[in-house]
Amino acid sequence: MEKNIENLINEFFNNNNDIVTRGKYLILIANKISEQEFNIRNKYMKKFLNKIDLLSQSLIENASEELMDIYLEKEAENKYLSTVLNTDIYLTVGMFDYLNHMIFIGNNITENFIEQSNSNILTLEKMNEILNFLYENYKKFHDFCPFECSFINYVNKSYNSLSYYFGKFNPEDYGYNFFFFNVKNDISPIYVFLHEIGHYIHINITKGKLNINKKILEKIKKTGFSKLVSANNDIQKEVFADILAMGIMYDSPYEEYDPFVDITKEDKKEFKKLVNEILK
């Protein structure tokens, strides 16, 4: 039985396996560890967590200077796995909740990740072009925390993109990770990127609190988004990211990628003013 668990762990960390197969192994590992007596359970939990830490460290060490914060193909998949299974989660929730978390992540991958031949994912060239535009036009963007981007060439049935952040907010070393998937064909990956940039702006201007101050809410209240004031925090965060994305796209080289065709130009002008106030 112990050999079986060790083999499963080795297969999960085997780069020759695709991410969906690794998701299946993750579920098996969690279930097998859960079934063991205390000492054996601890032994293999520690072995798994140690390998997660080694995987995280290897990604840092193997990054080239040119692409230090960009992960592609297998490295992107490893970055995703090492982030969603970060050992800090274990330290926060304990063994049994972490094992349940492993099963949750494994199910999420096996049920939602779909390989697709036609690619609709943001290119590095386009990402760098947009970032240059932001740095050139918005002074405060230079003061924000560094971030990492991973491009995972799978469609995710639940999300087009994800962001994760770790630790107490510190602009110099705050852990902020973007994950971009192969976007569904009716959506522009440029808009998806700018939506995540909206979250990134939000977390920086609030120093990790992700609240929206009353002054900003009053400005938004005067637009077609007046109900945002009474929405719950999760909805506020997602809508605010879109508001910032619309403000960036309006009257810019990326205006054609704005999917919100029903939002008035008057509202988008207000969102542009808001972005300028926040970032200039």
Residue frames relative to the residue before (quaternion, step in Angstrom):
aa qw qx qy qz dx dy dz
M 1.0000 0.0000 0.0000 0.0000 0.00 0.00 0.00
E 0.6588 0.5093 -0.3171 0.4539 3.59 0.94 -0.93
K 0.6323 0.5284 -0.3287 0.4614 3.57 1.01 -0.83
N 0.6178 0.5554 -0.3326 0.4464 3.55 1.07 -0.78
I 0.6576 0.4970 -0.3108 0.4733 3.61 0.93 -0.87
E 0.6530 0.5153 -0.3177 0.4551 3.57 0.93 -0.87
N 0.6414 0.5170 -0.3201 0.4678 3.59 1.00 -0.80
L 0.6419 0.5245 -0.3217 0.4576 3.58 0.98 -0.82
I 0.6485 0.5114 -0.3124 0.4695 3.58 0.98 -0.88
N 0.6542 0.5115 -0.3141 0.4601 3.58 0.95 -0.87
E 0.6594 0.5045 -0.3096 0.4634 3.59 0.99 -0.78
F 0.6130 0.5452 -0.3526 0.4503 3.60 1.05 -0.70
F 0.7482 0.3832 -0.2135 0.4978 3.59 0.96 -0.82
N 0.4813 0.6611 -0.4313 0.3812 3.59 1.29 0.18
N 0.3745 -0.7705 0.4784 0.1927 3.58 -0.48 1.23
N 0.5732 0.5941 -0.3889 0.4090 3.60 1.19 -0.30
N 0.6276 0.5122 -0.3353 0.4810 3.58 1.25 -0.33
D 0.4516 -0.6678 0.5089 0.3019 3.59 -1.01 0.74
I 0.6844 -0.5356 0.3109 0.3848 3.57 -1.21 0.48
V 0.6172 0.5356 -0.3579 0.4518 3.61 1.08 -0.59
T 0.6329 0.5116 -0.3200 0.4851 3.59 1.02 -0.80
R 0.6493 0.5113 -0.3125 0.4683 3.57 0.99 -0.81
G 0.5983 0.5542 -0.3496 0.4612 3.58 1.13 -0.63
K 0.6435 0.5131 -0.3130 0.4740 3.58 1.03 -0.81
Y 0.6471 0.5045 -0.3180 0.4750 3.58 0.99 -0.81
L 0.6134 0.5672 -0.3479 0.4254 3.58 1.02 -0.76
I 0.6467 0.5089 -0.3100 0.4761 3.59 0.99 -0.84
L 0.6618 0.5106 -0.3037 0.4573 3.58 0.93 -0.92
I 0.6388 0.5328 -0.3260 0.4493 3.59 0.98 -0.87
A 0.6756 0.5011 -0.2973 0.4518 3.58 0.83 -0.99
N 0.6713 0.4965 -0.3010 0.4606 3.57 0.93 -0.87
K 0.6673 0.5046 -0.3030 0.4564 3.59 0.95 -0.89
I 0.6517 0.5037 -0.3233 0.4659 3.60 0.95 -0.86
S 0.6331 0.5588 -0.3246 0.4261 3.59 0.99 -0.87
E 0.6799 0.5222 -0.2824 0.4306 3.59 1.08 -0.73
Q 0.6242 0.6076 -0.3257 0.3676 3.59 1.22 -0.47
E 0.5925 -0.5278 0.4682 0.3887 3.52 -1.38 0.28
F 0.7520 -0.4616 0.2386 0.4056 3.54 -1.25 0.58
N 0.7134 0.4716 -0.2798 0.4363 3.62 0.69 -1.07
I 0.6761 0.4769 -0.2916 0.4800 3.58 0.94 -0.88
R 0.6138 0.5498 -0.3390 0.4539 3.56 1.06 -0.81
N 0.6653 0.5012 -0.2940 0.4688 3.59 0.92 -0.93
K 0.6316 0.5633 -0.3267 0.4208 3.55 0.96 -0.93
Y 0.7670 0.3781 -0.2123 0.4730 3.58 0.73 -1.01
M 0.5584 0.5591 -0.3968 0.4671 3.57 1.20 -0.37
K 0.6595 0.5008 -0.2990 0.4742 3.57 0.95 -0.90
K 0.6352 0.5336 -0.3270 0.4527 3.58 1.01 -0.82
F 0.6614 0.5013 -0.2993 0.4708 3.57 0.97 -0.90
L 0.6827 0.4907 -0.2913 0.4564 3.59 0.85 -0.97
N 0.6185 0.5403 -0.3382 0.4595 3.58 1.06 -0.74
K 0.6671 0.4937 -0.2989 0.4711 3.58 0.99 -0.84
I 0.5992 0.5405 -0.3571 0.4704 3.61 1.10 -0.62
D 0.6605 0.4979 -0.3027 0.4735 3.59 0.96 -0.89
L 0.6501 0.5103 -0.3148 0.4667 3.59 0.99 -0.82
L 0.6237 0.5329 -0.3313 0.4661 3.57 1.05 -0.76
S 0.6487 0.5154 -0.3102 0.4661 3.59 0.93 -0.90
Q 0.6795 0.4962 -0.2863 0.4583 3.54 0.91 -0.96
S 0.6515 0.5262 -0.3249 0.4395 3.59 0.96 -0.82
L 0.6177 0.5417 -0.3443 0.4544 3.59 1.08 -0.67
I 0.6471 0.5021 -0.3148 0.4796 3.57 1.05 -0.76
E 0.7031 0.4893 -0.2697 0.4399 3.56 0.86 -0.97
N 0.7274 0.4487 -0.2402 0.4602 3.59 1.03 -0.78
A 0.4960 0.6565 -0.4409 0.3586 3.59 1.23 -0.17
S 0.3852 -0.7042 0.5457 0.2407 3.55 -0.98 0.88
E 0.6339 -0.5276 0.3867 0.4126 3.57 -1.22 0.40
E 0.6619 0.5314 -0.3150 0.4245 3.56 0.96 -0.84
L 0.8065 0.2041 -0.0856 0.5483 3.58 0.94 -0.88
M 0.1057 0.8622 -0.4923 0.0555 3.55 1.09 0.70
D 0.7956 0.2999 -0.1491 0.5048 3.57 0.95 -0.81
I 0.6244 0.5150 -0.3323 0.4842 3.61 1.25 0.31
Y 0.0621 -0.7950 0.6033 0.0091 3.57 -0.92 0.97
L 0.0850 -0.8073 0.5839 -0.0073 3.54 -0.90 1.04
E 0.8563 0.1739 -0.1132 0.4729 3.55 -1.35 0.39
K 0.8467 -0.0496 0.0330 0.5288 3.65 -0.79 -0.94
E 0.6232 0.5369 -0.3466 0.4508 3.58 1.06 -0.71
A 0.6288 0.5269 -0.3327 0.4652 3.59 1.07 -0.73
E 0.6462 0.5084 -0.3171 0.4726 3.59 0.99 -0.84
N 0.6591 0.4999 -0.3051 0.4718 3.59 0.98 -0.85
K 0.6245 0.5313 -0.3367 0.4630 3.57 1.05 -0.74
Y 0.6373 0.5211 -0.3216 0.4677 3.57 1.00 -0.83
L 0.6903 0.4858 -0.2855 0.4538 3.59 0.80 -1.00
S 0.6884 0.4734 -0.2913 0.4660 3.59 0.91 -0.88
T 0.6420 0.5132 -0.3240 0.4685 3.60 1.18 -0.47
V 0.7318 0.4197 -0.2531 0.4735 3.60 0.77 -1.00
L 0.7235 0.3581 -0.2316 0.5428 3.61 1.27 -0.31
N 0.1756 0.8369 -0.5002 0.1364 3.56 1.27 0.43
T 0.5028 -0.6892 0.4308 0.2945 3.59 -0.86 0.94
D 0.5216 0.6150 -0.4222 0.4141 3.61 1.20 -0.27
I 0.5806 0.5683 -0.3725 0.4485 3.58 1.14 -0.60
Y 0.6402 0.5244 -0.3165 0.4636 3.58 0.97 -0.90
L 0.6714 0.5045 -0.3010 0.4518 3.59 0.90 -0.92
T 0.6689 0.5021 -0.2914 0.4642 3.58 1.14 -0.61
V 0.8232 0.2949 -0.1210 0.4699 3.59 0.80 -1.03
G 0.4812 -0.6651 0.4481 0.3540 3.63 1.16 -0.43
M 0.7456 -0.4753 0.2578 0.3896 3.52 -1.34 0.37
F 0.7345 0.4546 -0.2829 0.4168 3.60 0.61 -1.06
D 0.6497 0.4863 -0.3220 0.4876 3.59 1.02 -0.72
Y 0.6287 0.5251 -0.3388 0.4629 3.59 1.07 -0.68
L 0.6273 0.5220 -0.3351 0.4708 3.60 1.02 -0.76
N 0.6402 0.5007 -0.3160 0.4895 3.59 1.04 -0.77
H 0.6185 0.5388 -0.3270 0.4693 3.56 1.10 -0.74
M 0.6177 0.5396 -0.3369 0.4624 3.60 1.01 -0.78
I 0.6583 0.4970 -0.3038 0.4767 3.58 0.96 -0.88
F 0.6293 0.5378 -0.3242 0.4578 3.57 1.01 -0.86
I 0.6793 0.4756 -0.2890 0.4783 3.60 0.88 -0.95
G 0.6422 0.5271 -0.3244 0.4522 3.58 0.97 -0.84
N 0.6641 0.4898 -0.2989 0.4793 3.59 0.95 -0.86
N 0.6237 0.5489 -0.3339 0.4452 3.56 1.02 -0.83
I 0.6798 0.4844 -0.2866 0.4702 3.57 0.94 -0.90
T 0.7162 0.4649 -0.2761 0.4412 3.60 0.75 -1.01
E 0.7240 0.4404 -0.2480 0.4694 3.59 1.06 -0.68
N 0.8007 0.3574 -0.1456 0.4582 3.59 1.04 -0.73
F 0.6598 0.5015 -0.3219 0.4579 3.62 1.14 -0.45
I 0.0015 0.8039 -0.5921 0.0552 3.56 -0.67 1.15
E 0.3569 -0.7182 0.5569 0.2161 3.57 -0.84 1.01
Q 0.0317 -0.8093 0.5859 -0.0277 3.56 -0.90 0.94
S 0.4835 -0.7065 0.4379 0.2745 3.56 -0.86 0.99
N 0.7322 0.3752 -0.2493 0.5108 3.61 0.89 -0.84
S 0.2967 -0.7945 0.5145 0.1267 3.54 -0.74 1.12
N 0.0344 0.7608 -0.6473 0.0322 3.54 -0.98 0.93
I 0.3540 0.7229 -0.4873 0.3385 3.51 0.75 1.18
L 0.5909 -0.5914 0.4144 0.3597 3.56 -1.08 0.70
T 0.3481 -0.7290 0.5495 0.2131 3.58 -0.96 0.88
L 0.6198 -0.5404 0.4155 0.3888 3.56 -1.23 0.46
E 0.6298 0.5497 -0.3360 0.4340 3.57 1.00 -0.84
K 0.6878 0.4717 -0.2832 0.4736 3.57 0.90 -0.94
M 0.6237 0.5350 -0.3450 0.4537 3.59 1.00 -0.75
N 0.6767 0.4860 -0.2950 0.4679 3.59 0.89 -0.92
E 0.6115 0.5473 -0.3417 0.4580 3.57 1.09 -0.72
I 0.6749 0.4848 -0.2918 0.4736 3.60 0.91 -0.93
L 0.6498 0.5126 -0.3210 0.4604 3.59 0.94 -0.83
N 0.6303 0.5189 -0.3337 0.4712 3.58 0.99 -0.77
F 0.6209 0.5374 -0.3294 0.4661 3.57 1.03 -0.80
L 0.6763 0.4933 -0.2908 0.4634 3.60 0.92 -0.92
Y 0.6695 0.4936 -0.3041 0.4645 3.60 0.92 -0.86
E 0.6797 0.4976 -0.2900 0.4542 3.58 1.03 -0.77
N 0.7789 0.3846 -0.1784 0.4621 3.58 1.02 -0.76
Y 0.7822 0.2636 -0.1370 0.5476 3.60 1.17 -0.44
K 0.3922 -0.7836 0.4413 0.1937 3.52 -0.22 1.38
K 0.7047 0.4937 -0.2821 0.4243 3.59 0.83 -0.99
F 0.5001 0.6616 -0.4244 0.3633 3.59 1.21 -0.38
H 0.6074 0.5755 -0.3408 0.4286 3.58 1.16 -0.64
D 0.6956 0.4989 -0.2749 0.4377 3.60 1.12 -0.60
F 0.5391 0.6618 -0.3924 0.3427 3.58 1.24 -0.20
C 0.6511 -0.5358 0.3786 0.3817 3.55 -1.30 0.45
P 0.5541 -0.5928 0.4529 0.3694 3.61 -1.15 0.51
F 0.1040 -0.7940 0.5939 0.0777 3.57 -1.21 0.37
E 0.3140 -0.7229 0.5847 0.1925 3.53 -1.35 0.31
C 0.1843 -0.7795 0.5911 0.0949 3.57 -1.11 0.72
S 0.0665 -0.7678 0.6364 0.0319 3.55 -1.04 0.86
F 0.1859 -0.7830 0.5889 0.0754 3.56 -0.91 0.97
I 0.0820 -0.8223 0.5627 -0.0214 3.55 -0.33 1.33
N 0.2868 -0.8191 0.4778 0.1364 3.55 -0.40 1.25
Y 0.4744 0.5832 -0.4954 0.4353 3.53 0.73 1.22
V 0.4117 -0.6164 0.5898 0.3204 3.53 -1.24 0.44
N 0.1741 -0.7441 0.6352 0.1120 3.55 -1.03 0.85
K 0.4199 -0.7469 0.4545 0.2432 3.60 -0.47 1.19
S 0.7158 0.4517 -0.2528 0.4687 3.60 1.12 -0.57
Y 0.8237 0.1066 -0.0023 0.5569 3.59 0.97 -0.84
N 0.3658 -0.6781 0.5851 0.2531 3.52 -1.29 0.50
S 0.7870 0.0004 0.0235 0.6166 3.55 1.23 -0.50
L 0.1280 -0.7656 0.6253 0.0806 3.53 -1.31 0.38
S 0.0933 -0.7635 0.6287 0.1146 3.54 -1.25 0.35
Y 0.0989 -0.7710 0.6280 0.0373 3.52 -1.12 0.78
Y 0.0103 -0.7900 0.6130 0.0074 3.56 -1.08 0.67
F 0.1583 -0.8071 0.5684 0.0212 3.52 -1.06 0.88
G 0.7976 0.3628 -0.2505 0.4117 3.49 -1.27 0.51
K 0.6322 -0.4932 0.4282 0.4168 3.52 -1.37 0.12
F 0.5463 -0.6597 0.3924 0.3352 3.56 -0.83 0.97
N 0.1609 0.7303 -0.6472 0.1482 3.51 -0.92 1.08
P 0.4496 -0.7403 0.4208 0.2698 3.63 -0.42 1.16
E 0.6738 0.5266 -0.3078 0.4171 3.59 1.10 -0.59
D 0.8457 0.0888 -0.0141 0.5260 3.61 0.91 -0.76
Y 0.2852 0.7621 -0.5267 0.2458 3.58 1.16 0.52
G 0.3733 -0.7556 0.4941 0.2134 3.60 -0.84 0.94
Y 0.1151 0.7977 -0.5793 0.1218 3.59 -0.22 1.25
N 0.0235 -0.8251 0.5623 -0.0488 3.56 -0.59 1.19
F 0.1889 -0.7474 0.6282 0.1050 3.55 -0.97 0.97
F 0.0661 -0.7584 0.6457 0.0595 3.57 -1.12 0.71
F 0.0826 -0.8053 0.5870 0.0071 3.55 -0.68 1.14
F 0.2290 -0.7852 0.5677 0.0930 3.54 -0.86 1.07
N 0.6303 -0.4711 0.4305 0.4422 3.53 -1.36 0.05
V 0.3168 -0.8125 0.4629 0.1589 3.55 -0.20 1.35
K 0.5639 -0.5800 0.4637 0.3613 3.54 -1.13 0.68
N 0.6111 -0.6622 0.3058 0.3075 3.55 -0.89 1.04
D 0.6636 0.5070 -0.3221 0.4460 3.61 1.14 -0.40
I 0.6910 0.4211 -0.2648 0.5244 3.60 1.30 0.09
S 0.4176 -0.7053 0.5136 0.2537 3.58 -1.02 0.78
P 0.4478 -0.6852 0.4985 0.2854 3.61 -0.88 0.86
I 0.5612 0.5834 -0.3923 0.4368 3.60 1.22 -0.37
Y 0.6389 0.4919 -0.3253 0.4941 3.59 0.97 -0.81
V 0.6363 0.5361 -0.3385 0.4396 3.63 0.90 -0.90
F 0.6465 0.5180 -0.3148 0.4633 3.58 0.96 -0.87
L 0.7020 0.4654 -0.2752 0.4635 3.59 0.88 -0.93
H 0.5616 0.5580 -0.3866 0.4731 3.60 1.18 -0.46
E 0.6782 0.4698 -0.2937 0.4828 3.60 0.91 -0.88
I 0.5930 0.5407 -0.3576 0.4776 3.58 1.12 -0.63
G 0.5909 0.5649 -0.3557 0.4531 3.59 1.13 -0.67
H 0.6506 0.4904 -0.3072 0.4918 3.60 0.98 -0.86
Y 0.6437 0.5393 -0.3078 0.4473 3.57 1.01 -0.90
I 0.6345 0.5055 -0.3184 0.4904 3.60 1.00 -0.80
H 0.6538 0.5420 -0.3042 0.4315 3.56 0.90 -1.03
I 0.7058 0.4629 -0.2844 0.4547 3.59 0.80 -0.95
N 0.6530 0.5114 -0.3185 0.4590 3.58 1.11 -0.61
I 0.7058 0.4603 -0.2875 0.4553 3.60 0.84 -0.87
T 0.7170 0.3878 -0.2490 0.5230 3.61 1.23 -0.38
K 0.3924 -0.7480 0.4477 0.2934 3.59 1.33 0.12
G 0.7791 -0.3801 0.1584 0.4727 3.52 0.90 1.05
K 0.5703 0.6329 -0.3804 0.3599 3.62 1.21 -0.20
L 0.1981 -0.8310 0.4941 0.1617 3.59 1.20 -0.58
N 0.4081 0.6480 -0.5262 0.3697 3.55 0.95 0.91
I 0.3048 -0.7123 0.5864 0.2362 3.61 -1.27 0.16
N 0.3626 -0.7713 0.4721 0.2253 3.57 -0.50 1.13
K 0.6876 -0.5297 0.3215 0.3785 3.54 -1.25 0.55
K 0.6138 0.5651 -0.3494 0.4264 3.58 1.04 -0.76
I 0.6749 0.4739 -0.2877 0.4869 3.58 0.94 -0.89
L 0.6497 0.5227 -0.3189 0.4505 3.58 0.95 -0.86
E 0.6266 0.5332 -0.3348 0.4593 3.60 1.07 -0.70
K 0.6369 0.5130 -0.3240 0.4757 3.58 1.04 -0.74
I 0.6715 0.4915 -0.2915 0.4718 3.58 0.96 -0.91
K 0.5959 0.6041 -0.3443 0.4017 3.56 1.10 -0.77
K 0.6609 0.5203 -0.2962 0.4526 3.60 1.15 -0.62
T 0.6433 0.4922 -0.3144 0.4951 3.60 1.31 -0.08
G 0.7248 -0.4157 0.3188 0.4474 3.56 -1.30 -0.25
F 0.6334 0.5203 -0.3199 0.4751 3.58 1.33 0.01
S 0.1826 0.8401 -0.4949 0.1264 3.58 1.15 0.61
K 0.6494 0.5444 -0.3202 0.4235 3.62 1.09 -0.65
L 0.4583 0.6971 -0.4461 0.3240 3.58 1.26 -0.20
V 0.5717 0.6219 -0.3730 0.3838 3.60 1.09 -0.71
S 0.7710 0.3593 -0.1822 0.4933 3.60 0.95 -0.85
A 0.4824 0.6735 -0.4349 0.3529 3.62 1.27 0.03
N 0.5630 -0.5857 0.4443 0.3777 3.58 -1.22 0.37
N 0.7258 -0.4918 0.2787 0.3920 3.54 -1.28 0.45
D 0.6488 0.5264 -0.3253 0.4428 3.61 0.96 -0.82
I 0.6625 0.4838 -0.3026 0.4851 3.58 0.96 -0.86
Q 0.6204 0.5506 -0.3414 0.4420 3.59 0.97 -0.82
K 0.6605 0.5202 -0.3093 0.4443 3.58 0.92 -0.92
E 0.6943 0.4750 -0.2856 0.4591 3.60 0.87 -0.94
V 0.6704 0.4869 -0.3014 0.4719 3.59 0.94 -0.88
F 0.6448 0.5221 -0.3278 0.4520 3.59 0.96 -0.82
A 0.6110 0.5359 -0.3475 0.4676 3.61 1.06 -0.70
D 0.6676 0.4836 -0.2972 0.4817 3.59 1.00 -0.79
I 0.6135 0.5422 -0.3466 0.4577 3.59 1.03 -0.73
L 0.6697 0.4819 -0.2951 0.4819 3.57 0.93 -0.88
A 0.6291 0.5271 -0.3324 0.4646 3.60 1.03 -0.78
M 0.6551 0.5026 -0.3134 0.4691 3.59 0.95 -0.87
G 0.6412 0.5332 -0.3187 0.4505 3.57 1.02 -0.80
I 0.6529 0.4973 -0.3049 0.4831 3.57 1.03 -0.79
M 0.7080 0.4789 -0.2707 0.4428 3.60 0.88 -0.94
Y 0.6019 0.5917 -0.3746 0.3838 3.60 1.03 -0.70
D 0.8480 0.0129 -0.0573 0.5268 3.56 -0.93 1.00
S 0.5566 0.5478 -0.4107 0.4706 3.55 0.97 0.97
P 0.6814 -0.4714 0.3433 0.4423 3.63 -1.22 0.09
Y 0.7073 0.4620 -0.2500 0.4731 3.61 1.25 -0.32
E 0.3267 0.7841 -0.4767 0.2263 3.57 1.27 0.23
E 0.6406 0.5564 -0.3295 0.4142 3.60 1.03 -0.75
Y 0.6726 0.5008 -0.2965 0.4572 3.60 1.21 -0.40
D 0.4517 0.6813 -0.4486 0.3613 3.58 1.30 0.06
P 0.2690 -0.8049 0.5065 0.1525 3.64 -0.51 1.12
F 0.6146 0.5919 -0.3346 0.4000 3.59 1.26 -0.31
V 0.0269 -0.8576 0.5130 -0.0230 3.53 0.58 1.22
D 0.6632 0.5199 -0.3102 0.4401 3.62 1.14 -0.45
I 0.5695 0.5714 -0.3925 0.4417 3.59 1.25 -0.18
T 0.4865 -0.7061 0.4330 0.2779 3.59 -0.80 1.01
K 0.5971 -0.5595 0.4373 0.3732 3.55 -1.24 0.50
E 0.5987 0.5698 -0.3596 0.4332 3.57 1.07 -0.72
D 0.6609 0.4887 -0.3082 0.4790 3.59 0.96 -0.85
K 0.6704 0.5037 -0.3075 0.4498 3.58 0.93 -0.87
K 0.5893 0.5451 -0.3643 0.4722 3.59 1.15 -0.56
E 0.6461 0.5112 -0.3148 0.4713 3.57 1.04 -0.81
F 0.6437 0.5099 -0.3217 0.4714 3.58 1.02 -0.77
K 0.6106 0.5395 -0.3414 0.4686 3.59 1.10 -0.71
K 0.6387 0.5165 -0.3180 0.4734 3.59 0.98 -0.87
L 0.6448 0.5307 -0.3125 0.4526 3.57 0.99 -0.88
V 0.6448 0.5108 -0.3140 0.4741 3.58 0.94 -0.89
N 0.6553 0.5151 -0.3087 0.4582 3.59 0.94 -0.89
E 0.6519 0.5150 -0.3131 0.4602 3.58 0.99 -0.83
I 0.6892 0.4897 -0.2772 0.4564 3.56 0.98 -0.86
L 0.8258 0.3256 -0.1121 0.4466 3.56 0.84 -1.02
K 0.7019 0.4579 -0.2995 0.4560 3.62 1.14 -0.19
